[in-house]
Amino acid sequence: MVDSLPSWHDKPRHRLVEFVERVTTPGVDFVPPHERIAVFDNDGTLWCEQPNYMQAEFVVDELRARSAQDVEFASRTDVQAILAGGLARLLRTQGLGAVAEVLLQTHAGVSADDFSRRVAAWFADAIHPRFGVHYAELVYAPMLELLDYLRAYEFTNFIVTGGGVEFVRAVSDSLYSISRDDVIGSAVQVAVARDADRVDVVRQPALLGSPNEGEPKIVNIAMHIGRRPVFAAGNSAGDRAMLEYCAAGERPSLCLVVDHDDATREYAYQSGAVTAPDAEPIIETAAREGWMVVSMRHDWALVFNR
Amino acid sequence: MVDSLPSWHDKPRHRLVEFVERVTTPGVDFVPPHERIAVFDNDGTLWCEQPNYMQAEFVVDELRARSAQDVEFASRTDVQAILAGGLARLLRTQGLGAVAEVLLQTHAGVSADDFSRRVAAWFADAIHPRFGVHYAELVYAPMLELLDYLRAYEFTNFIVTGGGVEFVRAVSDSLYSISRDDVIGSAVQVAVARDADRVDVVRQPALLGSPNEGEPKIVNIAMHIGRRPVFAAGNSAGDRAMLEYCAAGERPSLCLVVDHDDATREYAYQSGAVTAPDAEPIIETAAREGWMVVSMRHDWALVFNR
């Protein structure tokens, strides 16, 4: 199955293959199939998160559309600040919370099905500012191969994202062959809406619990999956807790960190934790813990399938 | 595939087969595989819930074990009331909440893995007071066949139980071939516990949100699965909302209600909602809505595989 990871250079490919063969071959390190749980962060781990989170771009486009139809909404200071091109600044200065706040209000009362349709429509239309392609083209080819490779060995792949769970679910099957129920993320509160023959679930203007970053990733994995993963991949300090949880199990485990060091083919940056901006860079943590650091520049023969 | 449901008499079997063949055959009613979501209540729908919920019996046995080791705990009035044989009365007069309260305190600080092991050990030991067999033998044979039958047609089966999610997860794979992550239930809050090399998830003495009964079943299906089911099975007024949610979708759907009318082979009783004792009996709702009512006495050739 070494042929299964063609976009990986030899050294990292061998490390992945060695781990997977070790835990799937009868012996002391064997992990039974139902315990082969693999968890993947999404932004910056499975798809490109630069220059802004895809979901942030979606929010801006949704704000623009709503502002065109709703004068009162368009007159709001926070909405105007974002639409004047200040999204990156708003994210940097006020964090995901401020953006999430606007998102929550923009989509309050929208049914889960309608929200999914709007996300899918955005993916079909919107174009990445630098690469000039649809955002769906900006999934990392080597990571898609890794998902397939793990599946072939009876791993179950879950996405554990700091992004909105419904945003990622709208495309998880088409992009990653990961079903909606295998996506865990930051969630908004929902309520049941009924009239005559309608029984529906609609979004409320508030997050449910904490954003899914840091220790909440551990808690949400335990609540949703009910098992500790044996494989975990991330790219930011916000994934550290999830990787530590994986590494601390009794089973053999592999923790993988994507290092964005390729300004030519993608971006070169250090990805911090949104909810803990001063946290130790994950690459330093990974070096100390002996986790697998994947250099985009040196370890991947190909970044995108295009 | 009609042979797949041998414990069902002809009439109900034909209704099930007609539905499944209709939605899996190309045509106007075709439902693609990723939308073939089937949800099952557990207590009284997949396994026997009389004379007490299995989880309640587990709690009593856990209380007894802890009382033998912990004098202070043993001296509590509520613990003594339960151990003196008053569980059924406590459930009836004070509801699941009072029992849950004791359960929560009994297992506070226990790790998710340890809790699972204790549940599995209980299933290996405990004996049902009337049938004299292990509780695992008291799963309904026709429902196991139905789970297999739906799986063969690419449905994904989920358990959506009012019981504790970790209690059911401990045995969902061995009893039903349903993986832990496909179980949704009432949940306790958990916290991350760390020391030296340990990163673990431990139970807290409080429920997370509402018990998973009534409309919370809809909300939790939306949060966890992210799709509306096309097949739903229950047996109590606490399942009504979930069945209505299924029935109100745009896709064809089948809602099934188990009627406990067989005092000889199982029990004859009307199952109410724990959180809404005065709700309309589900059999009356089902009749009005045209849902499929399964008479245990008349529709099942066999109740248990023993």
Interface residues (C-beta under 8 A of the other chain):
Chain A: H34 A112 D113 T156 F158 V165 E166 R169 D173 S179 R180 D181 D182 V183 A187 V190 A191 V192 D197 R198 V199 D200 V201 L208 E215 I218 V219 A222 M223 H224 I225 G226 R227 R228 A241 E244 Y245 A247 A248
Chain B: H34 A112 D113 T156 F158 V165 E166 R169 D173 S179 R180 D181 D182 V183 A187 V190 A191 V192 D197 R198 V199 D200 V201 L208 E215 I218 V219 A222 M223 H224 I225 G226 R227 R228 A241 E244 Y245 A247 A248
